[in-house]
Amino acid sequence: MVAEGYTQVEGVDFDGTFAHLARLEAIRLLLGLYAKNVVKKFGLEKANPKRTPRATDIKIGNNEDGILVDQSLSGV
């Protein structure tokens, strides 16, 4: 049985030849090229990376279940 509009050809594996799946390598390549273009578009290749300052006033302790939490947020 052949779908309407298609022909059956002996010796051709249509499932393997015309699969509708993108390979992971192709997706990775396209995402890499897109990211490279975004970096160039916004001039991020010249950006100077900064470190995020670390908070020194956080009081971390264990709650009643023994899980580490920020005590200033939990009200303990």
PDB file of N, CA, C and O in Angstrom:
ATOM      1  N   MET A   1       0.848  -1.173   0.000  1.00  0.00           N
ATOM      2  CA  MET A   1       0.000   0.000   0.000  1.00  0.00           C
ATOM      3  C   MET A   1       0.898   1.242   0.000  1.00  0.00           C
ATOM      4  O   MET A   1       1.876   1.316   0.744  1.00  0.00           O
ATOM      5  N   VAL A   2       0.551   2.200  -0.837  1.00  0.00           N
ATOM      6  CA  VAL A   2       1.326   3.436  -0.963  1.00  0.00           C
ATOM      7  C   VAL A   2       0.388   4.609  -0.726  1.00  0.00           C
ATOM      8  O   VAL A   2      -0.745   4.616  -1.207  1.00  0.00           O
ATOM      9  N   ALA A   3       0.871   5.614   0.027  1.00  0.00           N
ATOM     10  CA  ALA A   3       0.050   6.797   0.290  1.00  0.00           C
ATOM     11  C   ALA A   3      -0.206   7.552  -1.001  1.00  0.00           C
ATOM     12  O   ALA A   3       0.567   7.463  -1.955  1.00  0.00           O
ATOM     13  N   GLU A   4      -1.284   8.284  -1.017  1.00  0.00           N
ATOM     14  CA  GLU A   4      -1.675   9.020  -2.208  1.00  0.00           C
ATOM     15  C   GLU A   4      -0.625  10.084  -2.551  1.00  0.00           C
ATOM     16  O   GLU A   4      -0.195  10.837  -1.677  1.00  0.00           O
ATOM     17  N   GLY A   5      -0.224  10.142  -3.794  1.00  0.00           N
ATOM     18  CA  GLY A   5       0.746  11.127  -4.242  1.00  0.00           C
ATOM     19  C   GLY A   5       2.181  10.626  -4.194  1.00  0.00           C
ATOM     20  O   GLY A   5       3.095  11.341  -4.605  1.00  0.00           O
ATOM     21  N   TYR A   6       2.395   9.426  -3.704  1.00  0.00           N
ATOM     22  CA  TYR A   6       3.732   8.859  -3.622  1.00  0.00           C
ATOM     23  C   TYR A   6       3.809   7.604  -4.480  1.00  0.00           C
ATOM     24  O   TYR A   6       2.795   6.959  -4.745  1.00  0.00           O
ATOM     25  N   THR A   7       5.000   7.271  -4.903  1.00  0.00           N
ATOM     26  CA  THR A   7       5.198   6.054  -5.674  1.00  0.00           C
ATOM     27  C   THR A   7       6.097   5.116  -4.905  1.00  0.00           C
ATOM     28  O   THR A   7       6.932   5.545  -4.109  1.00  0.00           O
ATOM     29  N   GLN A   8       5.920   3.836  -5.149  1.00  0.00           N
ATOM     30  CA  GLN A   8       6.717   2.834  -4.487  1.00  0.00           C
ATOM     31  C   GLN A   8       7.864   2.447  -5.412  1.00  0.00           C
ATOM     32  O   GLN A   8       7.644   2.061  -6.560  1.00  0.00           O
ATOM     33  N   VAL A   9       9.079   2.552  -4.908  1.00  0.00           N
ATOM     34  CA  VAL A   9      10.262   2.230  -5.704  1.00  0.00           C
ATOM     35  C   VAL A   9      10.965   1.076  -5.023  1.00  0.00           C
ATOM     36  O   VAL A   9      11.243   1.126  -3.825  1.00  0.00           O
ATOM     37  N   GLU A  10      11.249   0.047  -5.782  1.00  0.00           N
ATOM     38  CA  GLU A  10      11.884  -1.136  -5.216  1.00  0.00           C
ATOM     39  C   GLU A  10      13.354  -0.845  -4.889  1.00  0.00           C
ATOM     40  O   GLU A  10      14.071  -0.275  -5.710  1.00  0.00           O
ATOM     41  N   GLY A  11      13.796  -1.234  -3.699  1.00  0.00           N
ATOM     42  CA  GLY A  11      15.186  -1.072  -3.310  1.00  0.00           C
ATOM     43  C   GLY A  11      15.499   0.233  -2.608  1.00  0.00           C
ATOM     44  O   GLY A  11      16.641   0.432  -2.191  1.00  0.00           O
ATOM     45  N   VAL A  12      14.529   1.140  -2.456  1.00  0.00           N
ATOM     46  CA  VAL A  12      14.762   2.412  -1.779  1.00  0.00           C
ATOM     47  C   VAL A  12      14.100   2.361  -0.411  1.00  0.00           C
ATOM     48  O   VAL A  12      12.901   2.106  -0.305  1.00  0.00           O
ATOM     49  N   ASP A  13      14.872   2.600   0.624  1.00  0.00           N
ATOM     50  CA  ASP A  13      14.347   2.616   1.989  1.00  0.00           C
ATOM     51  C   ASP A  13      13.946   4.047   2.317  1.00  0.00           C
ATOM     52  O   ASP A  13      14.785   4.855   2.714  1.00  0.00           O
ATOM     53  N   PHE A  14      12.669   4.358   2.153  1.00  0.00           N
ATOM     54  CA  PHE A  14      12.199   5.721   2.368  1.00  0.00           C
ATOM     55  C   PHE A  14      12.240   6.111   3.840  1.00  0.00           C
ATOM     56  O   PHE A  14      12.420   7.284   4.168  1.00  0.00           O
ATOM     57  N   ASP A  15      12.074   5.133   4.728  1.00  0.00           N
ATOM     58  CA  ASP A  15      12.120   5.446   6.161  1.00  0.00           C
ATOM     59  C   ASP A  15      13.508   5.909   6.575  1.00  0.00           C
ATOM     60  O   ASP A  15      13.635   6.844   7.365  1.00  0.00           O
ATOM     61  N   GLY A  16      14.546   5.271   6.056  1.00  0.00           N
ATOM     62  CA  GLY A  16      15.907   5.645   6.421  1.00  0.00           C
ATOM     63  C   GLY A  16      16.417   6.843   5.631  1.00  0.00           C
ATOM     64  O   GLY A  16      17.208   7.629   6.154  1.00  0.00           O
ATOM     65  N   THR A  17      15.990   6.998   4.405  1.00  0.00           N
ATOM     66  CA  THR A  17      16.492   8.061   3.541  1.00  0.00           C
ATOM     67  C   THR A  17      15.811   9.389   3.809  1.00  0.00           C
ATOM     68  O   THR A  17      16.468  10.430   3.797  1.00  0.00           O
ATOM     69  N   PHE A  18      14.528   9.374   4.047  1.00  0.00           N
ATOM     70  CA  PHE A  18      13.762  10.596   4.184  1.00  0.00           C
ATOM     71  C   PHE A  18      13.182  10.744   5.596  1.00  0.00           C
ATOM     72  O   PHE A  18      12.027  11.139   5.758  1.00  0.00           O
ATOM     73  N   ALA A  19      13.978  10.430   6.600  1.00  0.00           N
ATOM     74  CA  ALA A  19      13.509  10.551   7.980  1.00  0.00           C
ATOM     75  C   ALA A  19      13.339  12.025   8.337  1.00  0.00           C
ATOM     76  O   ALA A  19      14.120  12.869   7.897  1.00  0.00           O
ATOM     77  N   HIS A  20      12.329  12.327   9.125  1.00  0.00           N
ATOM     78  CA  HIS A  20      12.032  13.702   9.515  1.00  0.00           C
ATOM     79  C   HIS A  20      12.649  14.053  10.864  1.00  0.00           C
ATOM     80  O   HIS A  20      12.045  14.781  11.652  1.00  0.00           O
ATOM     81  N   LEU A  21      13.820  13.552  11.128  1.00  0.00           N
ATOM     82  CA  LEU A  21      14.494  13.819  12.389  1.00  0.00           C
ATOM     83  C   LEU A  21      15.774  14.587  12.140  1.00  0.00           C
ATOM     84  O   LEU A  21      16.503  14.313  11.187  1.00  0.00           O
ATOM     85  N   ALA A  22      16.039  15.538  12.993  1.00  0.00           N
ATOM     86  CA  ALA A  22      17.299  16.280  12.901  1.00  0.00           C
ATOM     87  C   ALA A  22      18.304  15.594  13.814  1.00  0.00           C
ATOM     88  O   ALA A  22      17.963  15.192  14.926  1.00  0.00           O
ATOM     89  N   ARG A  23      19.503  15.464  13.361  1.00  0.00           N
ATOM     90  CA  ARG A  23      20.543  14.849  14.180  1.00  0.00           C
ATOM     91  C   ARG A  23      20.984  15.839  15.249  1.00  0.00           C
ATOM     92  O   ARG A  23      20.952  17.053  15.050  1.00  0.00           O
ATOM     93  N   LEU A  24      21.390  15.295  16.373  1.00  0.00           N
ATOM     94  CA  LEU A  24      21.801  16.126  17.496  1.00  0.00           C
ATOM     95  C   LEU A  24      22.986  17.009  17.126  1.00  0.00           C
ATOM     96  O   LEU A  24      23.079  18.148  17.584  1.00  0.00           O
ATOM     97  N   GLU A  25      23.884  16.496  16.306  1.00  0.00           N
ATOM     98  CA  GLU A  25      25.041  17.291  15.882  1.00  0.00           C
ATOM     99  C   GLU A  25      24.611  18.507  15.071  1.00  0.00           C
ATOM    100  O   GLU A  25      25.202  19.579  15.202  1.00  0.00           O
ATOM    101  N   ALA A  26      23.597  18.350  14.242  1.00  0.00           N
ATOM    102  CA  ALA A  26      23.109  19.469  13.434  1.00  0.00           C
ATOM    103  C   ALA A  26      22.463  20.530  14.310  1.00  0.00           C
ATOM    104  O   ALA A  26      22.666  21.725  14.094  1.00  0.00           O
ATOM    105  N   ILE A  27      21.689  20.103  15.293  1.00  0.00           N
ATOM    106  CA  ILE A  27      21.057  21.061  16.203  1.00  0.00           C
ATOM    107  C   ILE A  27      22.113  21.800  17.001  1.00  0.00           C
ATOM    108  O   ILE A  27      22.015  23.013  17.187  1.00  0.00           O
ATOM    109  N   ARG A  28      23.131  21.075  17.478  1.00  0.00           N
ATOM    110  CA  ARG A  28      24.205  21.696  18.249  1.00  0.00           C
ATOM    111  C   ARG A  28      24.960  22.712  17.396  1.00  0.00           C
ATOM    112  O   ARG A  28      25.319  23.786  17.879  1.00  0.00           O
ATOM    113  N   LEU A  29      25.200  22.378  16.137  1.00  0.00           N
ATOM    114  CA  LEU A  29      25.900  23.282  15.227  1.00  0.00           C
ATOM    115  C   LEU A  29      25.097  24.555  15.003  1.00  0.00           C
ATOM    116  O   LEU A  29      25.649  25.654  15.055  1.00  0.00           O
ATOM    117  N   LEU A  30      23.802  24.414  14.755  1.00  0.00           N
ATOM    118  CA  LEU A  30      22.964  25.591  14.517  1.00  0.00           C
ATOM    119  C   LEU A  30      22.862  26.475  15.754  1.00  0.00           C
ATOM    120  O   LEU A  30      22.885  27.701  15.640  1.00  0.00           O
ATOM    121  N   LEU A  31      22.750  25.869  16.939  1.00  0.00           N
ATOM    122  CA  LEU A  31      22.706  26.670  18.164  1.00  0.00           C
ATOM    123  C   LEU A  31      24.026  27.390  18.405  1.00  0.00           C
ATOM    124  O   LEU A  31      24.039  28.525  18.881  1.00  0.00           O
ATOM    125  N   GLY A  32      25.130  26.737  18.078  1.00  0.00           N
ATOM    126  CA  GLY A  32      26.437  27.378  18.229  1.00  0.00           C
ATOM    127  C   GLY A  32      26.600  28.564  17.297  1.00  0.00           C
ATOM    128  O   GLY A  32      27.108  29.611  17.698  1.00  0.00           O
ATOM    129  N   LEU A  33      26.172  28.402  16.061  1.00  0.00           N
ATOM    130  CA  LEU A  33      26.257  29.510  15.101  1.00  0.00           C
ATOM    131  C   LEU A  33      25.347  30.664  15.520  1.00  0.00           C
ATOM    132  O   LEU A  33      25.711  31.831  15.381  1.00  0.00           O
ATOM    133  N   TYR A  34      24.161  30.329  16.034  1.00  0.00           N
ATOM    134  CA  TYR A  34      23.244  31.371  16.496  1.00  0.00           C
ATOM    135  C   TYR A  34      23.847  32.132  17.669  1.00  0.00           C
ATOM    136  O   TYR A  34      23.798  33.362  17.708  1.00  0.00           O
ATOM    137  N   ALA A  35      24.414  31.403  18.623  1.00  0.00           N
ATOM    138  CA  ALA A  35      25.013  32.060  19.792  1.00  0.00           C
ATOM    139  C   ALA A  35      26.183  32.942  19.382  1.00  0.00           C
ATOM    140  O   ALA A  35      26.361  34.029  19.930  1.00  0.00           O
ATOM    141  N   LYS A  36      26.979  32.485  18.426  1.00  0.00           N
ATOM    142  CA  LYS A  36      28.112  33.285  17.950  1.00  0.00           C
ATOM    143  C   LYS A  36      27.621  34.586  17.312  1.00  0.00           C
ATOM    144  O   LYS A  36      28.217  35.643  17.516  1.00  0.00           O
ATOM    145  N   ASN A  37      26.541  34.508  16.545  1.00  0.00           N
ATOM    146  CA  ASN A  37      25.985  35.702  15.915  1.00  0.00           C
ATOM    147  C   ASN A  37      25.401  36.659  16.952  1.00  0.00           C
ATOM    148  O   ASN A  37      25.508  37.874  16.790  1.00  0.00           O
ATOM    149  N   VAL A  38      24.791  36.140  18.006  1.00  0.00           N
ATOM    150  CA  VAL A  38      24.239  36.993  19.057  1.00  0.00           C
ATOM    151  C   VAL A  38      25.373  37.721  19.768  1.00  0.00           C
ATOM    152  O   VAL A  38      25.256  38.909  20.072  1.00  0.00           O
ATOM    153  N   VAL A  39      26.466  37.016  20.034  1.00  0.00           N
ATOM    154  CA  VAL A  39      27.611  37.639  20.704  1.00  0.00           C
ATOM    155  C   VAL A  39      28.158  38.779  19.857  1.00  0.00           C
ATOM    156  O   VAL A  39      28.460  39.852  20.378  1.00  0.00           O
ATOM    157  N   LYS A  40      28.286  38.552  18.558  1.00  0.00           N
ATOM    158  CA  LYS A  40      28.786  39.610  17.669  1.00  0.00           C
ATOM    159  C   LYS A  40      27.793  40.761  17.560  1.00  0.00           C
ATOM    160  O   LYS A  40      28.189  41.927  17.560  1.00  0.00           O
ATOM    161  N   LYS A  41      26.502  40.437  17.467  1.00  0.00           N
ATOM    162  CA  LYS A  41      25.476  41.461  17.271  1.00  0.00           C
ATOM    163  C   LYS A  41      25.450  42.462  18.426  1.00  0.00           C
ATOM    164  O   LYS A  41      25.320  43.665  18.199  1.00  0.00           O
ATOM    165  N   PHE A  42      25.571  41.981  19.644  1.00  0.00           N
ATOM    166  CA  PHE A  42      25.495  42.846  20.799  1.00  0.00           C
ATOM    167  C   PHE A  42      26.857  43.283  21.317  1.00  0.00           C
ATOM    168  O   PHE A  42      26.937  43.935  22.359  1.00  0.00           O
ATOM    169  N   GLY A  43      27.928  42.938  20.612  1.00  0.00           N
ATOM    170  CA  GLY A  43      29.259  43.377  20.987  1.00  0.00           C
ATOM    171  C   GLY A  43      29.770  42.760  22.273  1.00  0.00           C
ATOM    172  O   GLY A  43      30.552  43.386  22.990  1.00  0.00           O
ATOM    173  N   LEU A  44      29.347  41.551  22.577  1.00  0.00           N
ATOM    174  CA  LEU A  44      29.734  40.920  23.835  1.00  0.00           C
ATOM    175  C   LEU A  44      31.139  40.355  23.812  1.00  0.00           C
ATOM    176  O   LEU A  44      31.678  40.019  24.867  1.00  0.00           O
ATOM    177  N   GLU A  45      31.756  40.239  22.632  1.00  0.00           N
ATOM    178  CA  GLU A  45      33.123  39.718  22.596  1.00  0.00           C
ATOM    179  C   GLU A  45      34.107  40.706  23.208  1.00  0.00           C
ATOM    180  O   GLU A  45      35.212  40.325  23.594  1.00  0.00           O
ATOM    181  N   LYS A  46      33.708  41.985  23.299  1.00  0.00           N
ATOM    182  CA  LYS A  46      34.563  43.014  23.898  1.00  0.00           C
ATOM    183  C   LYS A  46      34.211  43.258  25.366  1.00  0.00           C
ATOM    184  O   LYS A  46      34.852  44.072  26.030  1.00  0.00           O
ATOM    185  N   ALA A  47      33.208  42.567  25.867  1.00  0.00           N
ATOM    186  CA  ALA A  47      32.745  42.803  27.233  1.00  0.00           C
ATOM    187  C   ALA A  47      33.773  42.319  28.243  1.00  0.00           C
ATOM    188  O   ALA A  47      34.469  41.328  28.025  1.00  0.00           O
ATOM    189  N   ASN A  48      33.850  43.038  29.344  1.00  0.00           N
ATOM    190  CA  ASN A  48      34.747  42.688  30.430  1.00  0.00           C
ATOM    191  C   ASN A  48      33.935  41.944  31.492  1.00  0.00           C
ATOM    192  O   ASN A  48      33.095  42.556  32.153  1.00  0.00           O
ATOM    193  N   PRO A  49      34.163  40.640  31.671  1.00  0.00           N
ATOM    194  CA  PRO A  49      33.341  39.904  32.634  1.00  0.00           C
ATOM    195  C   PRO A  49      33.586  40.364  34.056  1.00  0.00           C
ATOM    196  O   PRO A  49      34.723  40.644  34.434  1.00  0.00           O
ATOM    197  N   LYS A  50      32.545  40.443  34.834  1.00  0.00           N
ATOM    198  CA  LYS A  50      32.615  40.868  36.229  1.00  0.00           C
ATOM    199  C   LYS A  50      32.165  39.722  37.113  1.00  0.00           C
ATOM    200  O   LYS A  50      31.328  38.908  36.723  1.00  0.00           O
ATOM    201  N   ARG A  51      32.728  39.673  38.297  1.00  0.00           N
ATOM    202  CA  ARG A  51      32.297  38.676  39.267  1.00  0.00           C
ATOM    203  C   ARG A  51      31.157  39.257  40.085  1.00  0.00           C
ATOM    204  O   ARG A  51      31.139  40.452  40.379  1.00  0.00           O
ATOM    205  N   THR A  52      30.222  38.421  40.443  1.00  0.00           N
ATOM    206  CA  THR A  52      29.117  38.846  41.277  1.00  0.00           C
ATOM    207  C   THR A  52      29.598  38.922  42.719  1.00  0.00           C
ATOM    208  O   THR A  52      30.189  37.966  43.221  1.00  0.00           O
ATOM    209  N   PRO A  53      29.357  40.036  43.390  1.00  0.00           N
ATOM    210  CA  PRO A  53      29.817  40.133  44.784  1.00  0.00           C
ATOM    211  C   PRO A  53      29.084  39.127  45.659  1.00  0.00           C
ATOM    212  O   PRO A  53      27.887  38.892  45.495  1.00  0.00           O
ATOM    213  N   ARG A  54      29.814  38.548  46.577  1.00  0.00           N
ATOM    214  CA  ARG A  54      29.247  37.554  47.469  1.00  0.00           C
ATOM    215  C   ARG A  54      28.651  38.249  48.690  1.00  0.00           C
ATOM    216  O   ARG A  54      29.272  39.137  49.273  1.00  0.00           O
ATOM    217  N   ALA A  55      27.460  37.844  49.067  1.00  0.00           N
ATOM    218  CA  ALA A  55      26.829  38.407  50.251  1.00  0.00           C
ATOM    219  C   ALA A  55      27.517  37.845  51.492  1.00  0.00           C
ATOM    220  O   ALA A  55      27.739  36.638  51.590  1.00  0.00           O
ATOM    221  N   THR A  56      27.853  38.719  52.435  1.00  0.00           N
ATOM    222  CA  THR A  56      28.554  38.283  53.640  1.00  0.00           C
ATOM    223  C   THR A  56      27.657  38.281  54.866  1.00  0.00           C
ATOM    224  O   THR A  56      28.073  37.836  55.936  1.00  0.00           O
ATOM    225  N   ASP A  57      26.425  38.774  54.725  1.00  0.00           N
ATOM    226  CA  ASP A  57      25.559  38.866  55.892  1.00  0.00           C
ATOM    227  C   ASP A  57      24.465  37.804  55.918  1.00  0.00           C
ATOM    228  O   ASP A  57      23.480  37.958  56.639  1.00  0.00           O
ATOM    229  N   ILE A  58      24.618  36.742  55.151  1.00  0.00           N
ATOM    230  CA  ILE A  58      23.613  35.684  55.120  1.00  0.00           C
ATOM    231  C   ILE A  58      23.852  34.742  56.287  1.00  0.00           C
ATOM    232  O   ILE A  58      24.976  34.292  56.510  1.00  0.00           O
ATOM    233  N   LYS A  59      22.805  34.448  57.024  1.00  0.00           N
ATOM    234  CA  LYS A  59      22.896  33.511  58.140  1.00  0.00           C
ATOM    235  C   LYS A  59      22.259  32.197  57.700  1.00  0.00           C
ATOM    236  O   LYS A  59      21.037  32.085  57.610  1.00  0.00           O
ATOM    237  N   ILE A  60      23.095  31.214  57.429  1.00  0.00           N
ATOM    238  CA  ILE A  60      22.600  29.923  56.972  1.00  0.00           C
ATOM    239  C   ILE A  60      22.628  28.953  58.144  1.00  0.00           C
ATOM    240  O   ILE A  60      23.627  28.841  58.854  1.00  0.00           O
ATOM    241  N   GLY A  61      21.528  28.264  58.332  1.00  0.00           N
ATOM    242  CA  GLY A  61      21.428  27.281  59.401  1.00  0.00           C
ATOM    243  C   GLY A  61      20.480  26.175  58.997  1.00  0.00           C
ATOM    244  O   GLY A  61      19.930  26.185  57.896  1.00  0.00           O
ATOM    245  N   ASN A  62      20.293  25.228  59.885  1.00  0.00           N
ATOM    246  CA  ASN A  62      19.399  24.098  59.620  1.00  0.00           C
ATOM    247  C   ASN A  62      18.005  24.410  60.130  1.00  0.00           C
ATOM    248  O   ASN A  62      17.844  24.978  61.211  1.00  0.00           O
ATOM    249  N   ASN A  63      16.998  24.039  59.352  1.00  0.00           N
ATOM    250  CA  ASN A  63      15.623  24.170  59.818  1.00  0.00           C
ATOM    251  C   ASN A  63      15.253  22.918  60.607  1.00  0.00           C
ATOM    252  O   ASN A  63      16.116  22.081  60.870  1.00  0.00           O
ATOM    253  N   GLU A  64      13.990  22.777  60.988  1.00  0.00           N
ATOM    254  CA  GLU A  64      13.590  21.638  61.797  1.00  0.00           C
ATOM    255  C   GLU A  64      13.712  20.301  61.071  1.00  0.00           C
ATOM    256  O   GLU A  64      13.758  19.254  61.716  1.00  0.00           O
ATOM    257  N   ASP A  65      13.766  20.321  59.729  1.00  0.00           N
ATOM    258  CA  ASP A  65      13.944  19.088  58.968  1.00  0.00           C
ATOM    259  C   ASP A  65      15.408  18.775  58.710  1.00  0.00           C
ATOM    260  O   ASP A  65      15.713  17.732  58.131  1.00  0.00           O
ATOM    261  N   GLY A  66      16.322  19.643  59.122  1.00  0.00           N
ATOM    262  CA  GLY A  66      17.742  19.415  58.924  1.00  0.00           C
ATOM    263  C   GLY A  66      18.261  19.921  57.590  1.00  0.00           C
ATOM    264  O   GLY A  66      19.376  19.579  57.197  1.00  0.00           O
ATOM    265  N   ILE A  67      17.480  20.729  56.887  1.00  0.00           N
ATOM    266  CA  ILE A  67      17.858  21.258  55.585  1.00  0.00           C
ATOM    267  C   ILE A  67      18.469  22.643  55.778  1.00  0.00           C
ATOM    268  O   ILE A  67      17.956  23.454  56.548  1.00  0.00           O
ATOM    269  N   LEU A  68      19.576  22.907  55.067  1.00  0.00           N
ATOM    270  CA  LEU A  68      20.223  24.229  55.162  1.00  0.00           C
ATOM    271  C   LEU A  68      19.351  25.288  54.511  1.00  0.00           C
ATOM    272  O   LEU A  68      18.951  25.138  53.357  1.00  0.00           O
ATOM    273  N   VAL A  69      19.051  26.364  55.244  1.00  0.00           N
ATOM    274  CA  VAL A  69      18.239  27.457  54.727  1.00  0.00           C
ATOM    275  C   VAL A  69      18.812  28.780  55.196  1.00  0.00           C
ATOM    276  O   VAL A  69      19.563  28.842  56.170  1.00  0.00           O
ATOM    277  N   ASP A  70      18.445  29.836  54.487  1.00  0.00           N
ATOM    278  CA  ASP A  70      18.803  31.187  54.898  1.00  0.00           C
ATOM    279  C   ASP A  70      17.858  31.581  56.023  1.00  0.00           C
ATOM    280  O   ASP A  70      16.653  31.716  55.807  1.00  0.00           O
ATOM    281  N   GLN A  71      18.399  31.766  57.222  1.00  0.00           N
ATOM    282  CA  GLN A  71      17.553  32.013  58.396  1.00  0.00           C
ATOM    283  C   GLN A  71      16.879  33.383  58.333  1.00  0.00           C
ATOM    284  O   GLN A  71      15.831  33.579  58.950  1.00  0.00           O
ATOM    285  N   SER A  72      17.458  34.327  57.602  1.00  0.00           N
ATOM    286  CA  SER A  72      16.812  35.637  57.505  1.00  0.00           C
ATOM    287  C   SER A  72      15.529  35.559  56.689  1.00  0.00           C
ATOM    288  O   SER A  72      14.635  36.384  56.872  1.00  0.00           O
ATOM    289  N   LEU A  73      15.422  34.584  55.792  1.00  0.00           N
ATOM    290  CA  LEU A  73      14.208  34.424  54.977  1.00  0.00           C
ATOM    291  C   LEU A  73      13.188  33.517  55.647  1.00  0.00           C
ATOM    292  O   LEU A  73      11.983  33.683  55.460  1.00  0.00           O
ATOM    293  N   SER A  74      13.674  32.556  56.428  1.00  0.00           N
ATOM    294  CA  SER A  74      12.761  31.576  57.009  1.00  0.00           C
ATOM    295  C   SER A  74      12.144  32.057  58.318  1.00  0.00           C
ATOM    296  O   SER A  74      11.161  31.479  58.779  1.00  0.00           O
ATOM    297  N   GLY A  75      12.700  33.103  58.924  1.00  0.00           N
ATOM    298  CA  GLY A  75      12.143  33.625  60.157  1.00  0.00           C
ATOM    299  C   GLY A  75      12.549  32.819  61.381  1.00  0.00           C
ATOM    300  O   GLY A  75      11.916  32.927  62.431  1.00  0.00           O
ATOM    301  N   VAL A  76      13.600  32.011  61.259  1.00  0.00           N
ATOM    302  CA  VAL A  76      14.056  31.190  62.388  1.00  0.00           C
ATOM    303  C   VAL A  76      14.931  32.000  63.300  1.00  0.00           C
ATOM    304  O   VAL A  76      15.414  31.487  64.310  1.00  0.00           O
TER     305      VAL A  76
END
